[in-house]
């Protein structure tokens, strides 16, 4: 009978150890995931900002190209006029 009580106490303590160990591991894993998610969110925000900046630049380029054509045409006209 004593052996059974000792086995139950030992088994209970082993189970308690496993539960505490698993809880600590889960806490560390959760903290690691939160940190990684925060880094990912920051990188995503930076990439979003860069894409918006690039899109704005891409929208303005045709306007600038058209303005350059007009300026070049005016320069050509002035060169012709002064010949």
C-alpha positions, 0 to 999 in steps of 0.5 A: 500500500505504501508503494502505491502512495509513493507512486501516486505522489511521484506521478503527481509531482512529475505531472505538476513539473510537466505542467509548469514546464509547459506553461513556461515554454508556452509563455516564452513562445508567445512572447517570441511570436509577439516580438516577431509579429511586431517586427513584421508589422513595422517592416510591412508599414515601411514597405507600404510607405515606400510603395506609396511613395513609388506610386506617387512618383510613377504617377508624376513621371508622365507629367514631368516627361510631358513638361520636358517635351514642351520645354524642349520644343520651346528651346528648339523654337527659340533656337530656330528664331535666333538663327 
